[in-house]
Amino acid sequence: MHNDGYKIVFMTNQAGISRGSVNVEDIKAKVVRIVNKLGVPVQTFISTGKGIYRKPAPGMWNALVGRVCY
């Protein structure tokens, strides 16, 4: 799909980071491993807490498409 001009985007909830039960470096390393395996550019959004950026709220999507989020 990347070769056809699509942007590949990961959007993930990772509240465990803000609770301290998940290490942010572990999540980063996991994303890097996946991207390296895919071999294409990927944009990643990670919500670490509650609020407008946590799925299913539209905050990450709005940030992706350039809408202002408050």
N, CA, C and O atoms as a DFTB+ gen file, in Angstrom:
280 C
 N C O
     1  1       0.830      -1.192       0.000
     2  2       0.000       0.000       0.000
     3  2       0.875       1.256       0.000
     4  3       0.525       2.265      -0.612
     5  1       2.008       1.185       0.689
     6  2       2.922       2.328       0.690
     7  2       3.335       2.678      -0.736
     8  3       3.399       3.852      -1.099
     9  1       3.613       1.661      -1.537
    10  2       4.013       1.894      -2.927
    11  2       2.911       2.520      -3.755
    12  3       3.179       3.117      -4.798
    13  1       1.671       2.390      -3.300
    14  2       0.534       2.993      -4.004
    15  2       0.214       4.390      -3.467
    16  3      -0.794       4.981      -3.855
    17  1       1.065       4.928      -2.573
    18  2       0.893       6.290      -2.087
    19  2       0.156       6.428      -0.773
    20  3      -0.126       7.543      -0.335
    21  1      -0.160       5.313      -0.138
    22  2      -0.846       5.378       1.154
    23  2       0.148       5.620       2.280
    24  3       1.284       5.150       2.228
    25  1      -0.284       6.351       3.290
    26  2       0.493       6.526       4.506
    27  2       0.053       5.432       5.475
    28  3      -1.142       5.200       5.662
    29  1       1.013       4.773       6.080
    30  2       0.704       3.739       7.063
    31  2       0.837       4.363       8.441
    32  3       1.875       4.933       8.778
    33  1      -0.219       4.251       9.235
    34  2      -0.272       4.888      10.544
    35  2      -0.689       3.868      11.589
    36  3      -1.654       3.128      11.400
    37  1       0.044       3.835      12.692
    38  2      -0.346       3.046      13.857
    39  2      -0.929       4.001      14.887
    40  3      -0.347       5.048      15.171
    41  1      -2.071       3.642      15.443
    42  2      -2.669       4.395      16.545
    43  2      -2.954       3.395      17.644
    44  3      -3.682       2.422      17.445
    45  1      -2.372       3.641      18.809
    46  2      -2.486       2.660      19.870
    47  2      -2.686       3.316      21.227
    48  3      -2.112       4.365      21.517
    49  1      -3.506       2.684      22.051
    50  2      -3.677       3.095      23.442
    51  2      -2.650       2.338      24.274
    52  3      -2.554       1.114      24.191
    53  1      -1.890       3.064      25.070
    54  2      -0.886       2.454      25.937
    55  2      -0.910       3.131      27.305
    56  3       0.087       3.701      27.747
    57  1      -2.068       3.059      27.970
    58  2      -2.224       3.707      29.285
    59  2      -1.271       3.113      30.315
    60  3      -0.979       3.748      31.328
    61  1      -0.789       1.913      30.066
    62  2       0.163       1.298      30.988
    63  2       1.426       2.120      31.154
    64  3       2.090       2.036      32.187
    65  1       1.763       2.912      30.154
    66  2       2.938       3.782      30.259
    67  2       2.733       4.797      31.378
    68  3       3.615       4.978      32.219
    69  1       1.575       5.462      31.397
    70  2       1.334       6.483      32.434
    71  2       1.133       5.860      33.808
    72  3       1.380       6.506      34.827
    73  1       0.683       4.598      33.841
    74  2       0.523       3.902      35.133
    75  2       1.835       3.313      35.631
    76  3       1.946       2.917      36.791
    77  1       2.819       3.258      34.755
    78  2       4.108       2.715      35.149
    79  2       4.220       1.206      35.008
    80  3       5.227       0.621      35.409
    81  1       3.200       0.567      34.443
    82  2       3.245      -0.887      34.282
    83  2       3.843      -1.305      32.941
    84  3       4.123      -2.483      32.721
    85  1       4.036      -0.336      32.048
    86  2       4.650      -0.588      30.748
    87  2       5.762       0.439      30.555
    88  3       5.577       1.626      30.825
    89  1       6.900      -0.023      30.094
    90  2       8.046       0.849      29.880
    91  2       7.960       1.473      28.494
    92  3       7.774       0.763      27.506
    93  1       8.095       2.789      28.412
    94  2       7.983       3.495      27.133
    95  2       9.055       3.022      26.152
    96  3       8.800       2.945      24.950
    97  1      10.232       2.708      26.641
    98  2      11.295       2.237      25.752
    99  2      10.949       0.884      25.149
   100  3      11.325       0.599      24.012
   101  1      10.232       0.043      25.901
   102  2       9.791      -1.251      25.367
   103  2       8.800      -1.054      24.218
   104  3       8.876      -1.741      23.200
   105  1       7.873      -0.111      24.391
   106  2       6.895       0.168      23.333
   107  2       7.602       0.719      22.094
   108  3       7.314       0.306      20.971
   109  1       8.526       1.652      22.308
   110  2       9.277       2.208      21.180
   111  2      10.020       1.105      20.433
   112  3       9.995       1.054      19.203
   113  1      10.678       0.229      21.176
   114  2      11.438      -0.856      20.551
   115  2      10.519      -1.785      19.765
   116  3      10.883      -2.259      18.689
   117  1       9.338      -2.042      20.297
   118  2       8.378      -2.898      19.604
   119  2       7.954      -2.265      18.277
   120  3       7.887      -2.943      17.251
   121  1       7.669      -0.967      18.307
   122  2       7.266      -0.265      17.083
   123  2       8.410      -0.309      16.065
   124  3       8.180      -0.558      14.882
   125  1       9.626      -0.070      16.520
   126  2      10.782      -0.092      15.617
   127  2      10.950      -1.469      14.981
   128  3      11.227      -1.571      13.786
   129  1      10.783      -2.529      15.773
   130  2      10.894      -3.886      15.227
   131  2       9.845      -4.136      14.143
   132  3      10.146      -4.719      13.102
   133  1       8.625      -3.696      14.395
   134  2       7.548      -3.874      13.411
   135  2       7.839      -3.085      12.145
   136  3       7.697      -3.603      11.038
   137  1       8.248      -1.830      12.310
   138  2       8.540      -0.979      11.147
   139  2       9.700      -1.566      10.343
   140  3       9.650      -1.596       9.113
   141  1      10.728      -2.025      11.022
   142  2      11.860      -2.626      10.320
   143  2      11.429      -3.868       9.548
   144  3      11.896      -4.106       8.434
   145  1      10.546      -4.652      10.136
   146  2      10.055      -5.854       9.463
   147  2       9.203      -5.484       8.235
   148  3       9.293      -6.135       7.195
   149  1       8.382      -4.439       8.367
   150  2       7.554      -3.996       7.251
   151  2       8.393      -3.373       6.141
   152  3       8.107      -3.555       4.958
   153  1       9.425      -2.641       6.530
   154  2      10.303      -2.020       5.551
   155  2       9.714      -0.812       4.845
   156  3      10.135      -0.470       3.740
   157  1       8.747      -0.167       5.472
   158  2       8.136       1.037       4.908
   159  2       7.999       2.085       6.010
   160  3       7.968       1.740       7.191
   161  1       7.917       3.370       5.631
   162  2       7.725       4.408       6.645
   163  2       6.369       4.261       7.342
   164  3       5.364       3.918       6.718
   165  1       6.369       4.524       8.629
   166  2       5.149       4.442       9.433
   167  2       5.111       5.644      10.361
   168  3       6.133       6.025      10.932
   169  1       3.948       6.236      10.511
   170  2       3.735       7.282      11.512
   171  2       2.989       6.640      12.665
   172  3       2.023       5.907      12.455
   173  1       3.436       6.916      13.893
   174  2       2.846       6.261      15.054
   175  2       2.319       7.287      16.051
   176  3       3.002       8.255      16.384
   177  1       1.104       7.060      16.518
   178  2       0.489       7.853      17.583
   179  2       0.268       6.925      18.761
   180  3      -0.306       5.847      18.609
   181  1       0.726       7.342      19.945
   182  2       0.564       6.522      21.142
   183  2      -0.116       7.365      22.209
   184  3       0.426       8.373      22.662
   185  1      -1.309       6.938      22.604
   186  2      -2.014       7.602      23.697
   187  2      -1.586       6.926      24.993
   188  3      -1.725       5.713      25.151
   189  1      -1.065       7.728      25.917
   190  2      -0.553       7.158      27.166
   191  2      -1.470       7.395      28.363
   192  3      -1.159       6.970      29.475
   193  1      -2.573       8.055      28.148
   194  2      -3.478       8.326      29.264
   195  2      -4.905       8.443      28.782
   196  3      -5.245       8.040      27.670
   197  1      -5.727       9.002      29.642
   198  2      -7.128       9.212      29.284
   199  2      -7.270      10.588      28.658
   200  3      -6.431      11.464      28.871
   201  1      -8.321      10.776      27.891
   202  2      -8.559      12.077      27.294
   203  2      -8.892      11.957      25.822
   204  3      -9.247      10.884      25.333
   205  1      -8.770      13.082      25.121
   206  2      -9.225      13.145      23.729
   207  2      -8.369      12.336      22.766
   208  3      -8.794      12.067      21.643
   209  1      -7.166      11.942      23.189
   210  2      -6.303      11.179      22.293
   211  2      -6.466       9.668      22.453
   212  3      -5.930       8.896      21.658
   213  1      -7.193       9.254      23.463
   214  2      -7.403       7.825      23.679
   215  2      -8.532       7.334      22.788
   216  3      -9.624       7.903      22.783
   217  1      -8.260       6.260      22.025
   218  2      -9.317       5.676      21.193
   219  2     -10.429       5.164      22.102
   220  3     -10.127       4.620      23.164
   221  1     -11.664       5.308      21.744
   222  2     -12.169       5.669      20.434
   223  2     -12.389       7.169      20.227
   224  3     -12.970       7.560      19.214
   225  1     -11.943       8.018      21.157
   226  2     -12.054       9.465      20.936
   227  2     -11.244       9.845      19.689
   228  3     -10.298       9.141      19.335
   229  1     -11.600      10.930      19.031
   230  2     -10.994      11.253      17.733
   231  2      -9.686      12.041      17.786
   232  3      -9.202      12.477      16.742
   233  1      -9.106      12.234      18.958
   234  2      -7.934      13.103      19.060
   235  2      -6.757      12.708      18.195
   236  3      -6.172      13.562      17.528
   237  1      -6.392      11.427      18.189
   238  2      -5.257      11.000      17.361
   239  2      -5.573      11.185      15.886
   240  3      -4.722      11.623      15.112
   241  1      -6.785      10.854      15.504
   242  2      -7.185      11.037      14.102
   243  2      -7.129      12.513      13.721
   244  3      -6.605      12.870      12.665
   245  1      -7.671      13.370      14.588
   246  2      -7.661      14.801      14.303
   247  2      -6.231      15.333      14.187
   248  3      -5.957      16.181      13.338
   249  1      -5.329      14.851      15.021
   250  2      -3.921      15.268      14.922
   251  2      -3.332      14.804      13.592
   252  3      -2.572      15.535      12.957
   253  1      -3.676      13.612      13.181
   254  2      -3.177      13.079      11.906
   255  2      -3.614      13.944      10.723
   256  3      -2.815      14.254       9.840
   257  1      -4.867      14.320      10.718
   258  2      -5.383      15.069       9.563
   259  2      -5.219      16.583       9.716
   260  3      -5.676      17.345       8.864
   261  1      -4.569      17.020      10.797
   262  2      -4.241      18.420      10.952
   263  2      -5.307      19.282      11.591
   264  3      -5.247      20.509      11.505
   265  1      -6.279      18.660      12.231
   266  2      -7.308      19.433      12.928
   267  2      -6.764      19.849      14.295
   268  3      -5.965      19.133      14.898
   269  1      -7.195      20.985      14.763
   270  2      -6.766      21.475      16.073
   271  2      -7.471      20.668      17.160
   272  3      -8.684      20.466      17.107
   273  1      -6.709      20.216      18.133
   274  2      -7.267      19.454      19.256
   275  2      -7.030      20.220      20.541
   276  3      -5.945      20.755      20.767
   277  1      -8.045      20.269      21.373
   278  2      -7.898      20.931      22.679
   279  2      -8.258      19.986      23.771
   280  3      -8.200      20.350      24.946
